[in-house]
Amino acid sequence: MNPRQPVQFCLESLLGEIPIDEFLDKYWDQAPFHCSRNDADFYSGLVSIDVIDEIISGTELRVPSLRIVKDGVELPPDQFTSSCWNRGSRISIFQSDLVFGAFHTGATVIFPSLDRYHYPIAEMCQMIRNSFGCVIQTNAYLTPPACGGFGAHWDNHNVLALQVSGSKRWRVWNDPVMQLPLLSDSCPPKLGELDGEYQEITLLQGDCLYIPRGFAHVTEAEDEPSLHLSISISICTFSDIIKGLVDLLQRDEIGLRKSVFLSKLADENIQDVLSKTFQRIGNKDLMQMCEELTQKTYLKQSRALVRGMLAAAQYAPSININTLVRRRPLLKFTLRVENGWLEVRFGGRMVQFPPSIAHALEMVISTDRPVTAVTLPIDCPLDEKLEIIKRMVLEGIMVV
């Protein structure tokens, strides 16, 4: 029997056989989508109940690393924590016996932003982030048999639910309670009776479910513990772009920074200012402005997944002129010359190089093809090329 090949948890693999373009055209922001793949081990390389058990029992989780919900109500964390002093500050640490006790008596244990401290999930989020260019967060929900978490609710973001272990029943309404909610919108604590048709979907281990923002849903585990991941996708909207463009424009347009007296609004020539503003926006290179907006928001919010940096510090001195290196996968890079330096930005980080290597660096980060110090397209002595290669490895830009 052939060993199972590692799964790359990108958007394409999570959605199964449906093409991405078809998914975006037919389902995104419009309708739920259920991927039933008949592969119980599909998420085995991502996380498991055993891993969650180790996190609860083997680490000192601090508030707010966990949330505990029972009968649709979030319980106060001080029921499950003890306090201690740490360097002059009082901290609250979850007690594993109390957390497990809550779980065994019907409470769902939620791990907010598990992608922040579990690398396989962080890597998955980075791949999805590269597909959408937006903010991604993943929560884990550990639910006891025949129990649920929150009551019926809708989210202000799109959701991909991955059933890692066990199974869970989902009731998802076919029409949105709120049409395309913004991140500033929030679901009321109690929705009351919901009208309209809904789907009853049982997510089996290995399945995936997409729920658009604004669509109400409620869940319940079946006859065994359930572990599922909820990937929150906070997509950019046209209103976000317009607000971002105005933020960029006001740096150069003095008129947008003039005072407006709301008490004398009728006397202000608002219409004229807005007309001139939108005319100026139309005269600018919008794609260039959008690219600048992307760098300002997305690149700062994304993380630089540079696993292996400690090992790189060990083997970097042994790199020679024939050692093959290539750009680090998953990262997106931007280059620009600022104040006499070439700035390489990726995942919230910024590394500076001499501007003379801009062309060569742009070539090596735009392809997966490996290079060596010998083949690096820079007109300089070979020993200098080798030092550049080593520096890029140590900074996390390249890997051996």
C-alpha positions in Angstrom: 0.0 0.0 0.0 1.4 3.4 -1.0 2.0 5.8 1.8 -0.4 8.8 1.9 1.0 11.8 0.1 1.0 15.0 2.1 -1.9 17.3 1.4 -1.2 21.0 0.6 -4.1 22.7 2.3 -4.7 25.4 -0.3 -8.1 26.7 -1.4 -8.2 24.4 -4.3 -7.7 21.2 -2.3 -10.1 22.3 0.5 -12.9 22.8 -2.1 -12.4 19.4 -3.7 -13.2 19.0 -7.4 -15.1 22.2 -8.1 -12.9 24.7 -10.1 -12.2 27.9 -8.2 -13.7 30.1 -10.8 -17.0 28.1 -10.7 -17.0 28.3 -6.9 -16.6 32.1 -7.0 -19.2 32.6 -9.7 -21.9 30.3 -8.2 -21.4 30.3 -4.4 -19.2 33.0 -3.1 -21.4 35.6 -1.2 -24.4 33.8 -2.7 -25.1 30.3 -1.4 -23.6 27.5 0.9 -21.4 24.9 -0.6 -20.8 21.4 0.8 -17.7 19.4 -0.3 -18.2 15.8 0.6 -14.9 14.0 -0.1 -15.3 10.5 1.5 -11.8 10.8 3.0 -11.7 10.7 6.8 -8.0 11.2 6.9 -7.9 14.2 4.7 -7.0 16.7 7.5 -4.7 14.3 9.3 -1.6 16.5 8.5 -3.3 19.6 9.7 -4.5 19.1 13.3 -6.2 16.3 15.4 -7.9 15.8 18.7 -4.7 14.5 20.1 -2.9 17.7 19.2 -5.7 19.7 20.9 -5.4 17.5 23.9 -1.7 18.2 24.1 -2.3 22.0 23.8 -4.8 21.9 26.7 -2.9 19.6 29.0 0.7 20.5 28.1 0.7 24.3 27.8 -0.2 27.1 30.1 -2.9 28.8 28.1 -3.6 32.3 29.2 -6.8 34.3 28.9 -8.1 34.8 26.1 -6.5 31.8 24.5 -9.7 29.7 25.1 -13.4 30.4 25.1 -15.9 28.0 26.7 -19.5 28.0 25.6 -22.4 25.9 27.0 -26.0 26.0 25.9 -25.3 28.9 23.6 -23.8 31.1 26.3 -20.1 31.9 26.8 -19.0 31.2 30.3 -16.7 33.5 32.3 -13.1 32.5 32.0 -12.5 32.9 35.7 -14.5 29.6 36.2 -11.6 27.7 34.6 -8.5 29.7 35.5 -6.2 30.4 38.3 -4.2 33.6 38.8 -0.5 34.1 39.4 2.1 36.9 39.3 4.5 37.0 36.4 7.1 39.8 36.4 4.9 42.2 38.3 1.7 41.5 36.3 -1.2 39.3 37.4 -2.1 36.7 34.7 -4.9 34.1 34.4 -4.0 30.6 33.3 -6.5 28.0 32.2 -6.4 24.9 34.4 -6.5 21.8 32.2 -8.6 19.7 34.7 -11.3 22.5 34.7 -11.3 22.8 30.9 -11.7 19.0 30.5 -14.3 19.0 33.2 -16.3 21.6 31.3 -16.0 19.7 28.1 -17.2 16.4 29.7 -20.3 18.2 31.1 -21.4 19.5 27.7 -19.3 22.7 27.0 -17.7 23.5 23.7 -14.1 24.6 23.9 -13.1 27.2 21.3 -9.5 28.0 20.4 -9.5 31.5 18.8 -6.8 32.2 16.2 -5.2 28.7 16.5 -3.2 29.7 13.4 -1.1 32.0 15.6 0.6 29.1 17.4 0.0 25.9 15.3 2.3 26.0 12.2 0.3 23.7 9.8 -2.8 25.8 10.2 -0.7 29.0 9.9 0.6 27.6 6.6 -2.9 26.8 5.4 -4.0 30.4 6.2 -1.1 31.8 4.3 -2.0 29.8 1.2 -5.7 31.0 1.4 -4.5 34.5 2.1 -2.4 34.4 -1.1 -5.6 33.4 -3.0 -7.8 36.2 -1.7 -5.3 38.9 -0.5 -7.3 39.4 2.7 -7.3 38.8 6.4 -7.6 35.1 7.5 -8.2 33.7 11.0 -8.8 30.1 12.0 -10.7 29.0 15.2 -11.0 25.4 16.4 -14.2 24.1 18.0 -14.1 21.0 20.2 -17.6 19.9 20.9 -18.9 17.1 23.1 -21.2 14.4 21.7 -24.8 15.5 21.0 -24.0 19.1 22.0 -23.8 22.4 20.2 -22.0 25.7 20.6 -23.6 29.0 19.9 -27.2 29.3 18.9 -28.4 30.3 15.5 -26.4 33.2 14.2 -24.8 34.8 11.1 -21.2 36.0 10.7 -19.9 39.2 9.1 -17.3 37.3 7.3 -17.2 34.3 5.0 -16.6 30.9 6.6 -14.9 27.6 5.6 -15.7 24.9 8.1 -13.3 21.9 8.0 -14.6 18.8 9.8 -11.3 17.4 11.3 -12.7 14.7 13.6 -16.1 13.2 14.3 -19.2 14.6 12.6 -21.5 17.6 13.1 -25.0 18.5 11.9 -25.4 21.9 10.4 -28.6 23.8 9.7 -27.9 26.5 7.2 -30.6 28.9 5.9 -30.8 29.3 2.2 -31.2 33.1 2.2 -29.2 35.6 4.1 -30.6 37.3 7.2 -28.5 40.3 6.3 -27.3 41.0 2.8 -23.5 41.2 2.5 -22.8 42.5 6.0 -19.7 44.6 6.6 -17.1 43.9 9.3 -18.7 46.7 11.3 -22.0 44.8 11.4 -22.7 42.2 14.1 -25.4 39.6 14.6 -27.8 40.2 17.5 -27.3 38.0 20.5 -30.7 36.2 19.8 -32.1 36.0 16.3 -35.4 34.6 17.4 -37.5 32.5 15.0 -36.0 32.3 11.5 -38.3 32.1 8.5 -37.4 30.6 5.2 -36.1 27.3 3.9 -32.9 25.8 5.2 -30.6 22.8 4.5 -29.7 20.1 7.0 -26.1 19.1 6.3 -24.1 16.5 8.1 -20.4 17.2 7.9 -18.4 14.0 8.0 -14.8 13.7 9.0 -12.8 15.1 6.0 -15.7 17.3 4.6 -15.7 21.0 4.1 -18.6 23.5 4.2 -18.6 27.1 2.9 -21.1 29.5 4.5 -21.4 33.1 3.0 -21.5 36.1 5.3 -25.0 37.0 6.5 -26.3 33.4 6.3 -27.7 32.1 9.5 -26.6 28.7 10.8 -26.5 26.5 13.9 -24.6 23.3 14.7 -24.7 20.2 16.9 -22.2 17.3 17.2 -23.5 13.8 16.7 -22.7 10.7 18.9 -19.0 11.4 19.3 -16.7 14.4 20.1 -16.4 16.7 17.1 -13.5 18.9 16.2 -13.9 21.4 13.3 -11.9 24.4 12.1 -13.7 27.6 11.2 -11.7 29.7 8.7 -12.8 33.3 8.8 -12.2 35.1 5.5 -12.6 38.9 5.9 -12.6 39.8 2.3 -12.0 43.3 0.9 -15.0 45.1 -0.4 -15.5 47.9 -2.9 -16.2 50.3 -0.1 -12.9 49.3 1.5 -11.1 50.2 -1.7 -12.9 53.6 -2.0 -12.1 54.5 1.6 -8.5 53.4 1.1 -8.1 55.4 -2.1 -9.4 58.5 -0.3 -6.9 57.9 2.5 -4.1 57.8 -0.1 -5.5 60.7 -2.0 -5.8 63.1 0.9 -2.0 63.1 1.3 -1.7 65.0 -2.0 -5.1 66.8 -2.1 -5.2 69.7 0.3 -8.9 70.3 -0.4 -9.8 67.0 1.3 -8.0 68.1 4.5 -10.0 71.4 4.9 -12.3 71.8 7.9 -16.0 71.2 7.5 -18.3 73.0 9.9 -21.2 70.6 10.4 -23.3 73.3 12.0 -23.1 75.3 8.7 -23.3 72.3 6.4 -25.7 74.1 4.0 -23.1 76.8 3.5 -20.3 74.3 2.6 -19.8 73.5 -1.1 -19.8 69.7 -0.4 -21.1 68.8 -3.9 -18.3 70.7 -5.6 -15.6 69.2 -3.4 -16.8 65.6 -3.9 -17.1 66.1 -7.7 -13.6 67.4 -7.9 -12.3 64.6 -5.7 -13.9 61.9 -7.8 -12.6 63.6 -10.9 -9.1 63.6 -9.5 -9.4 59.9 -8.6 -10.5 59.2 -12.1 -7.4 61.0 -13.5 -5.0 58.9 -11.5 -3.6 55.5 -12.1 -6.1 53.5 -10.1 -4.3 50.2 -10.4 -1.2 51.7 -9.1 -3.1 53.2 -6.2 -4.8 49.9 -5.5 -1.4 48.2 -5.5 -0.1 50.7 -3.0 -3.2 50.1 -0.9 -2.6 46.4 -1.0 1.0 46.9 0.3 -0.3 49.2 3.0 -2.9 46.8 4.4 -2.6 43.2 3.3 1.2 42.9 3.5 1.3 44.5 6.9 -1.4 42.2 8.2 0.1 39.0 6.8 2.7 37.0 8.7 6.2 36.0 7.4 6.2 32.2 7.7 9.9 31.7 7.8 10.2 28.3 9.4 13.8 26.9 9.6 15.5 30.2 10.4 17.4 28.6 13.3 18.6 25.8 11.1 19.6 28.4 8.4 21.9 30.1 10.9 23.7 26.7 11.4 24.1 25.8 7.7 24.5 29.3 6.2 28.3 29.3 6.7 28.7 26.1 4.7 26.8 27.5 1.7 29.2 27.6 -1.3 29.1 29.0 -4.8 27.3 25.9 -6.2 24.7 25.5 -3.4 21.2 25.7 -4.9 18.8 28.1 -3.3 15.3 29.2 -4.3 12.7 31.7 -3.0 10.9 30.8 0.1 7.5 29.3 -0.7 4.1 30.9 0.3 5.5 34.4 0.8 4.7 37.4 -1.4 7.4 40.0 -1.9 7.4 43.6 -3.0 10.5 45.6 -4.0 11.0 49.3 -4.0 13.9 51.8 -3.7 13.4 54.1 -0.8 16.0 56.6 0.6 18.8 55.1 -1.4 18.1 51.4 -0.3 16.3 48.6 -2.0 13.5 47.6 0.4 12.2 44.0 0.2 8.9 43.6 2.1 7.2 40.4 2.9 4.7 39.4 5.7 5.1 42.6 7.7 9.0 42.4 7.5 11.3 44.8 5.6 14.9 43.9 4.6 17.2 46.4 3.0 19.8 45.7 0.2 21.9 47.9 -2.0 19.8 49.1 -5.0 22.4 47.7 -7.4 20.9 44.1 -6.9 17.3 45.1 -7.6 17.1 43.5 -11.0 18.7 40.2 -9.8 16.5 40.0 -6.7 13.4 40.7 -8.7 14.3 37.8 -11.0 15.0 35.3 -8.3 11.8 36.0 -6.3 9.6 35.9 -9.4 10.3 32.2 -10.1 10.7 28.9 -8.3 13.8 28.1 -10.3 16.8 27.6 -8.1 20.0 29.7 -8.4 23.5 29.6 -7.1 26.1 32.2 -6.5 27.6 31.4 -9.9 24.3 31.9 -11.7 23.0 34.9 -9.7 22.6 37.6 -12.4 24.7 40.4 -10.7 27.8 42.0 -12.1 30.1 41.7 -9.1 32.9 39.4 -7.9 31.9 35.8 -7.0 32.6 36.2 -3.3 30.3 39.1 -3.1 27.6 37.1 -4.9 28.1 34.3 -2.3 27.6 36.8 0.6 24.4 38.0 -1.0 23.1 34.5 -1.3 23.9 33.8 2.4 22.3 37.0 3.5 19.1 36.2 1.6 19.0 32.7 3.3 19.6 34.2 6.7 16.9 36.9 6.2 14.3 34.2 5.2 14.0 35.3 1.6 15.6 32.1 0.1 15.9 28.5 1.3 18.4 25.9 0.4 
